[in-house]
Amino acid sequence: MINIKEYRCDFCTACVTVCPPDCIEVREASIKIDNDTCIDCNLCTYVCPIEVLSPDEE
Amino acid sequence: MKNNYDIVVVGGGPGGSMAALHSAKGGANVCLLEKTRDIGYPVRCGEAMGEWAIKQFFEPKQSWIAADIKRSRIVAPNGIPIDIPFNKEQAYVLNRRVFDYDLSLMASKEGADVFTKCYVKSIDRNDENGYDVHLDYLGEHKSIKTKLIIGADGIESRIGRWAGIKTQINMRDMESCIQYSVGNIEVDSNRIDMYVGDNWAPGGYLWVFPKGDGAANIGLGIGSKYNRKKSAKKYLDEFIENKYPEATIHTTMCGGVPCSKPMAHPICDNVMLVGDAAHFINPITGGGIAAAMKSGMFAGQVGSEAIIANDYSQNFLKKYISLCQKDFTKRHEKIYKVKETITKLTDDEMNQMALKINELPPHKITLGKVFTTAIMKKPSLIIDVMKMFAGF
């Protein structure tokens, strides 16, 4: 699981670019992660320039 | 919107508009699909471009240009500036909002249909040797039949991924970037500044590109392995606080830049990728406007020829690859090698270089000289570096 601070997001798609299973969808002003296909690799959290994404620690 | 187009171009940046323009020019029935409501906005770019690079395509309009750049300054990690005047070459900081918009107007003038708020959801091979493009246009589902898709959909490059082209980027080559458009600062409006070193921007650089009237684009890119520990935003906020505490922030934009080698095979049957989607980016400067426009132009030309020949096979489309190679991909591959050398320089080495360079008489300081000092151990790279910077 990845936590998303949606209102912080700039929808730049850096996360989409590095996501191995292609489970992130970014549109004009929305970001969604499909938790069924997410593999918890956390690559998206490493690349996000403004700390929108973080691993869910639970 | 028709149900059938010879060519569908996905993405309305400079690469997409050039692809649509040249597809239409070649006689193809083409549409350009942009997912946001505005072509040219949001801007995700430092907006600098070499004069010669733009003049390959068009005589620049005054409204495209925010600032004329006549010199550059590289600031070493310890704060020592190296000032480098441009000799013959000149550069611009563009207004991408106006520039991108105008390019799309040119495409439509040539006959391309342009649609905004048009989000491509998936693509499917159909039984007519082409693709069905499924999209959401203003909240309604639509499908378009097409023979050729030109993916100009930027770094995310989902078109390429769906078509089976390997588009994923090695994290090692990924730069995390953020930029503020600021006002209320004092800068030389004819000079671009670049800060290097681990303090400012580890594994990348920080830029101050003036936009006239006390405004500038201030941004940075850092290697993703550094971003993981401390975000690009934190680095930029610290810089602004230290150097330009009075600055007001008018736009925040961010993005990822793949500073990788260009994609070796950005095509497959019925699909071509252009610009960022094909990783056509100068791996050192991160600049991609010129390569996007060039590849868009080539893709449009080859695409319209494919329509006339009624052949959309990879074998026909490979002409696109050789056109790109001759023009810029080979150069980008060399630059990538240079990048690998430069990123190994430590802050101390860069500081020493700055001292040495500043001992030279001012008229002898050129960008080439800076990099000759940088890569003295590998003299064969000098020529590549000079060529690269001549091309911005």
Contacts between the chains, C-beta under 8 A, distances in Angstrom:
chain1	res1	chain2	res2	distance
A	10	B	42	7.6
A	10	B	252	6.7
A	10	B	253	6.1
A	10	B	254	4.8
A	10	B	255	7.8
A	12	B	44	6.1
A	12	B	253	7.3
A	12	B	254	4.8
A	12	B	255	4.1
A	12	B	256	6.8
A	13	B	154	6.7
A	13	B	155	6.2
A	13	B	156	4.1
A	13	B	255	7.5
A	13	B	256	7.3
A	14	B	155	7.1
A	14	B	174	7.5
A	14	B	176	6.4
A	14	B	254	7.2
A	14	B	255	5.8
A	14	B	256	3.0
A	15	B	256	7.9
A	16	B	155	7.9
A	16	B	156	4.1
A	16	B	158	7.3
A	17	B	155	4.6
A	17	B	156	5.4
A	17	B	157	7.3
A	17	B	168	7.5
A	17	B	169	5.8
A	17	B	174	7.2
A	17	B	256	5.3
A	17	B	258	7.0
A	18	B	168	7.0
A	18	B	169	6.3
A	18	B	171	6.3
A	18	B	174	6.2
A	18	B	224	7.8
A	18	B	256	7.3
A	20	B	168	6.8
A	22	B	158	7.2
A	22	B	161	6.1
A	26	B	156	7.2
A	27	B	35	6.4
A	27	B	119	5.7
A	28	B	35	6.3
A	28	B	36	5.0
A	28	B	37	6.6
A	28	B	117	7.3
A	28	B	119	7.7
A	43	B	171	6.4
A	45	B	228	7.7
A	46	B	171	6.8
A	46	B	224	5.4
A	46	B	225	7.5
A	46	B	227	6.4
A	46	B	228	4.2
A	47	B	171	7.2
A	47	B	174	5.7
A	47	B	176	5.5
A	47	B	224	4.8
A	47	B	227	6.5
A	47	B	256	5.8
A	48	B	176	7.1
A	48	B	227	7.7
A	48	B	231	7.5
A	49	B	176	4.2
A	49	B	177	6.0
A	49	B	178	4.5
A	49	B	227	6.5
A	49	B	231	6.3
A	49	B	232	3.8
A	49	B	233	6.0
A	49	B	254	4.2
A	49	B	255	7.3
A	49	B	256	7.6
A	50	B	178	6.3
A	50	B	231	6.5
A	50	B	232	7.3
A	50	B	233	4.6
A	50	B	252	7.8
A	50	B	254	5.5
A	51	B	231	5.0
A	51	B	233	6.6
